[in-house]
Amino acid sequence: MFNKLFGGTMPILEKSLNLSELRHKLISSNIANEETPGYKAMDIDFGRELAKKLQGSGSTGSVAGGALPMSVTSPMHLLPGGGAGTGQRVSTEAVISRKDGGGLDGNTVNLEHEMVKMAENSVRHQTALKIINQRFQGLKGAIDERR
């Protein structure tokens, strides 16, 4: 139904919001573990993951062991390999950030770097929310016009 009203942008915005929420959780975890010996900073490649999600639909799950499960909720969903969904799971790949060599304790979290990533991710999330809000305001305006 949303595709007919909004020209197919809503699924893209929805997936963008889901990924930015997931990335926020990973970055927050990195910041919280800044002083944890041996902790390896985690992140996702937002662009690559969004492209994967647009190929194979599903809903994001929780962070667990580097792979983030996504459920295929309909047999009509397409999987990244091109096959139809059969209740199989596709995942978002959380990768260990290797930009910093880490300290003597093996921790790879760079607080400044994480804060920059958090700010960028927040801007991405707020932009998607603003676009969704504008779409619904336009729809509301059209409905109000008919009255």
N, C-alpha and C positions, 0 to 999 in steps of 0.2 A: 504494500500500500504506500509506504514512504517513497518508493522509487517513482511511483506515478506522480506524487505530489512534489517531490524535490529533485527529480531527475537523477537519482542514483547516488547523490552525494552523502546521504545519511549513513549508509553502511560504511563508507570510507571514514566519515567523521567518528562513527561509533568505534570502529577498530582503532583509530588514532587515539581516542580517549582511553580505551582499554590498555593500549600499549604504553601510553604516557603514565597511566596510573601504575602499571607494573614497573616501569622504569623508576618512578618516584619511590616505590617500595625498595627497589634494589639500591638506589642511591642513598636512601635513608639508612638502610642497613649498613652500607659502607661507612657512612658518617658515624653511626652509633658504635661501630667496631674499629674506629680509628686507632685506638690504643690496644687492641687485642692482638697479642703475639701470634704470628702465623696466619692472620686473617688475609685472605686474598680478595681484593675489590672485585665486584661483579657488575656487569652492565649488559645491555642488549644493543644491537645495531638497529636503531629505530627504523631507518629506511628499508633495510633488508627484511626485517620482521613484518613491516606493514605490507610490503610486496608479497610476502608469503601468505599473510592473512587474507589478502585480496584474491589470491589464487585458491585457497582452501579455507572456507568459513568454519567457524567454531567459536566457542566462548572461552575466554581465558580462565585458567585455574590458578592454583596457588603456587608459590615458589617452593620447589622441593628438589634438592640435589642437583641443581644446575639445569634441569629440564623442567619447563613449565608446561604442565599438561593442558591440552585444549580438547574439549569434547566435540565430536561431530554430532549434532542434535537432530539431524534429518538425513535420510538416505539420499536426498536430493543435493546435499552439499558436495562440492567438488574437493578432492584432496590435492595436495601439492603435486603428487605424481600423475594427476589427470584422471584417476578413477573416482567413481562415485563413493560417497560416504556410507559406511556400513557399521557405524558405531565405533570405528577405530579412533585412535587418539593421534592428533598432531601436536607438536610442541613448539613453544617459543624457546629459542636457544639463549640461555644466559651464559655469557662467556666471562672468563677471568680477565680483568683488565691488566694488560701488560705494559702500560705506558710508563710505569714507575718501577724501578728496580727493587724498591722496598728498603726498609731499614734493617738494622742489625737483627731485629726480632722477627724478620720475615714478613712483616705487615706491608701490604702494597697500597694502602689508602693514602692519597694525597688530599688533604682537606680542602685546599684551594681549588684543586681540579674538580672535586666532588661538588663544591658549591657552585662552580660555573656550570657544571652539567645540570644541577638542580634548577638553576635560573633558566637555562635554555629549555629544559623540559617543562617548567611552569609556563613559559611563554607559549610553547606549542599547545599545551593543554588549554590555556585561557583562550587562545585563538580559535581552537576547535569549538569550545563552548560558546564563544561570541558568534561564530558562524551559525551554529545550531539555533541560538536564540534569535538571530536575525531571520532565519528561515521560518521559525514559528511566529514571530511577530508579523511577517509578511502574510502568512496564512491567516492569522487572527485579523489582520486588517482587511483581507478579502472577505472573510466571514462577516465582519462588522459592516462592511460596505453593502452587503446584500440585505441587511436588516433595514 
